[in-house]
Amino acid sequence: MKAIENQSIELKVKTLLDFCDVVDITIQDFFYLGEKYNKEDKNFLELFANLSAENKAVIIDLMKKLK
């Protein structure tokens, strides 16, 4: 990983796509969540996306209070 971060090797797109297949995530998940990716977060985001604006505000308020 350090070699990639230090730009001493190039990562091919096919290799990245293969990696995502192996770990069972979409390429969108890889770039959106990066190293913090986990399926619980993805599930939460999907559920949250389906809420009404009013319910989203309630959840955000609750999360701020629990912080």
Beta strands, then each sheet from edge to edge (+ up, - down):
end
